[in-house]
Amino acid sequence: MERSRKPKTEFAKFLAEKGYTKTDLAEVTGLSYIYIRKICSGERVPAKKTAGRIAAALGIDANDIMDMIRTATNGCTKNIKRKEFED
């Protein structure tokens, strides 16, 4: 039986659409592959600073990353609110 390798979250879908791998993102951000994998699967929610590092590497806003992750976790992001990422 072949396992499906469909992206599990909006963030994972975004990475796939842009042609990034979890390994690529880990190398560029200096984060571990395992941590990136857990973010992509919805198991982990990055801290504000980490979301900023990921956003900078991808050329997008940290709020966009958090919105994608919030979708995967049904809004449960350890009480992180969008306004915390706004300057």
N, C-alpha and C positions, 0 to 999 in steps of 0.2 A: 504494500500500500504506500503510495507516494504522499508525503505531507505537503500541504499547501504552505507557501511562504508569503502569504499576503501580509502587507503591513497591518499592524494591529491598532495603531492610533493615527490621528490626523498628522501628528508630528512625523511619525514614521512614513506616512504617505507622502508628506512634503519632501522629506529627504530623498525618497525613491524617485519622485517626479523631477527633482532637481539633479538627479544623478549622483547624489552623495551616498556613500556607504557609512555605516556606523564606525568602521575602522578609520575612514577618512576624517570624519568629524572628531573622533578621539585624538587623532594625531594633530590636527589643526588646533584644537582647543587645549590639549594637554590633559584632558580628562581620560579616565580609563574606558576601555571598550565596554566593560561590564556595566559601568555607570551609564554610559550612553544607551546601551541595550535596555537597561531598566527604565530609563526615561521613555524610550520608544515604545516599550510595552505597557507603560502606564503604572509600573511598579514604584517608581520614584518620581518625586517632584523636585526640580532643581531649586536651589536657593536663588535669591535675587541676583547675587554676584555671578553665580554660575550661569544663570539664564542669560545674563548680559554677555558673558564670554561666548556662549553658543550663538547668540544673536549676532555678535560682531563677526564671528567666523562665517556665518551664513548670509550676512548683509541684510538682515531683517531686524525688526524691533523686538525687544524682549517681551513686550506685551503680546505680540503675535504668537510667540512660542508658548507662553502661558495659556493663551486661549486654546491652542491646539491640545495642550496637555489637559486642561480643564475638561475639554470635551471627552477625552478618554477616561477620565476619572469621575465623570458625572458631577463635576463641580467640586469635588473633594480635593482641595489642594492645601491642606494644612492651614486653613484660614488665610491664605495669601490672596490678597485682593488686587485687582488690576491697577488701582491707583497707586499702589506701592512701587510700581515700576515707572510711573510717570515722573518726570523731573519738574 
